[in-house]
Amino acid sequence: MSNEKKINLFLVDDDALYLKILEIELMEHADFSISTFATGELCIANLSQNPDVIILDYHLDGIDKTAMNGIDTLDKIKAYNPDIPVVMLSSQDKIEVAVDCMLHKAADYVVKSETAFIRLQKAISTLFHTRKIEKTLNWYMERM
């Protein structure tokens, strides 16, 4: 990625250990610029850094019971900029939770498991591959 800018990735999770493991795992497998946040409020306060993608925990009240949850954070991100893709991450493997996230315009939903890191990498890769195709199509359509 020498000529391309690094993907600006936000990781938001109230579990400090999981957040660090996630950061290390993603740094080992791709050239990201990563910012980590323990609360949705901190993520929202830093949206001016223009993240390319946000990985957001569904439950964010492990440290502070009054903290904004993942869905509320997702809604505020989408209100700020609906084009920022948000991948929801949760220990919940209930279909209702995944559907709820998608109804709130999450780009994807990944269950925290032994395959979560691989699924997150695939989700990010798919998001940027799709964006590249859209840009190419738009460029082509403008010249027709």
VMD Tcl script that draws the C-alpha trace (Angstrom):
set ca {
  {0.00 0.00 0.00}
  {2.88 2.36 -0.57}
  {1.04 4.81 -2.84}
  {-2.40 4.38 -1.33}
  {-3.50 6.01 1.89}
  {-4.01 3.69 4.82}
  {-7.55 2.74 5.71}
  {-8.58 4.81 8.74}
  {-10.24 2.29 11.03}
  {-12.09 3.00 14.29}
  {-12.47 0.15 16.78}
  {-15.08 0.68 19.49}
  {-15.44 -1.83 22.33}
  {-15.77 -1.48 26.10}
  {-13.80 -4.70 26.71}
  {-10.21 -3.36 26.90}
  {-8.61 -6.77 26.43}
  {-10.71 -7.69 23.41}
  {-10.14 -4.22 21.95}
  {-6.35 -4.64 22.22}
  {-6.43 -8.15 20.76}
  {-8.58 -6.91 17.88}
  {-6.20 -4.01 17.23}
  {-3.13 -6.28 17.24}
  {-4.79 -8.90 15.04}
  {-5.90 -6.35 12.44}
  {-2.50 -4.58 12.44}
  {-0.74 -7.90 11.79}
  {-2.80 -8.63 8.69}
  {-3.29 -5.25 7.04}
  {-1.90 -1.75 6.86}
  {-4.54 0.18 8.80}
  {-4.43 3.43 10.70}
  {-6.32 2.37 13.83}
  {-7.95 4.46 16.54}
  {-9.51 2.68 19.51}
  {-12.34 3.89 21.73}
  {-13.88 2.37 24.87}
  {-17.23 4.16 24.46}
  {-19.59 5.22 21.72}
  {-19.37 8.78 23.04}
  {-15.61 8.88 22.42}
  {-16.11 7.48 18.92}
  {-18.73 10.14 18.12}
  {-16.48 12.89 19.49}
  {-13.75 11.83 17.03}
  {-15.78 11.40 13.83}
  {-14.10 14.53 12.43}
  {-11.06 12.25 11.87}
  {-13.11 10.79 8.98}
  {-12.88 7.06 9.58}
  {-13.14 4.89 6.48}
  {-14.82 2.13 8.48}
  {-15.92 1.61 12.08}
  {-16.05 -1.70 13.91}
  {-18.56 -1.19 16.70}
  {-19.48 -3.41 19.64}
  {-23.20 -3.99 20.12}
  {-23.02 -3.71 23.93}
  {-21.01 -0.76 25.23}
  {-22.10 -0.53 28.85}
  {-19.63 -2.91 30.51}
  {-17.65 -0.09 32.14}
  {-20.32 2.57 32.44}
  {-23.96 1.44 32.70}
  {-25.08 4.87 31.44}
  {-22.90 4.70 28.32}
  {-24.53 4.83 24.91}
  {-25.13 1.35 23.48}
  {-24.00 0.17 20.05}
  {-27.30 0.84 18.26}
  {-27.50 4.40 19.63}
  {-23.88 4.95 18.58}
  {-24.61 3.51 15.13}
  {-27.56 5.87 14.73}
  {-25.42 8.89 15.67}
  {-22.65 7.82 13.26}
  {-25.19 7.49 10.43}
  {-26.70 10.88 11.33}
  {-23.21 12.42 11.16}
  {-22.31 10.70 7.86}
  {-24.48 7.96 6.38}
  {-21.63 6.86 4.09}
  {-19.35 5.64 6.90}
  {-19.62 1.84 6.86}
  {-20.13 0.37 10.33}
  {-19.55 -3.31 11.05}
  {-21.32 -4.38 14.23}
  {-19.50 -6.82 16.49}
  {-21.22 -8.75 19.26}
  {-21.17 -11.86 21.38}
  {-24.90 -12.15 20.54}
  {-25.54 -14.75 17.85}
  {-29.29 -14.15 17.79}
  {-30.76 -13.41 14.38}
  {-32.96 -10.68 15.89}
  {-29.86 -8.74 16.99}
  {-28.28 -9.01 13.55}
  {-31.50 -7.91 11.87}
  {-31.82 -4.97 14.27}
  {-28.29 -3.85 13.38}
  {-29.00 -4.11 9.67}
  {-32.24 -2.13 10.07}
  {-30.13 0.62 11.64}
  {-27.94 0.58 8.50}
  {-24.95 -1.46 9.69}
  {-22.87 -2.68 6.76}
  {-22.35 -6.09 8.35}
  {-22.72 -8.03 11.59}
  {-19.97 -10.24 13.02}
  {-20.33 -12.52 16.04}
  {-17.39 -12.53 18.46}
  {-15.96 -16.01 18.01}
  {-12.75 -17.74 16.98}
  {-13.46 -16.71 13.36}
  {-14.37 -13.07 14.14}
  {-10.99 -11.66 13.03}
  {-11.18 -13.42 9.66}
  {-14.80 -12.33 9.17}
  {-13.91 -8.72 10.02}
  {-11.04 -8.73 7.53}
  {-13.35 -10.14 4.85}
  {-16.04 -7.56 5.66}
  {-13.54 -4.69 5.38}
  {-12.07 -6.10 2.18}
  {-15.54 -6.50 0.65}
  {-16.51 -2.94 1.61}
  {-13.49 -1.47 -0.12}
  {-13.70 -3.74 -3.14}
  {-17.33 -2.67 -3.61}
  {-16.38 1.01 -3.24}
  {-13.67 0.63 -5.89}
  {-16.14 -0.93 -8.31}
  {-18.66 1.87 -7.64}
  {-16.01 4.54 -8.29}
  {-14.98 2.84 -11.52}
  {-18.60 2.58 -12.68}
  {-19.27 6.22 -11.79}
  {-16.14 7.30 -13.66}
  {-17.20 5.28 -16.68}
  {-20.81 6.56 -16.61}
  {-19.62 10.19 -16.44}
  {-17.69 9.69 -19.67}
  {-20.53 8.15 -21.65}
}
mol new
graphics top color blue
foreach p $ca { graphics top sphere $p radius 0.5 }
foreach p [lrange $ca 0 end-1] q [lrange $ca 1 end] { graphics top cylinder $p $q radius 0.2 }
display resetview
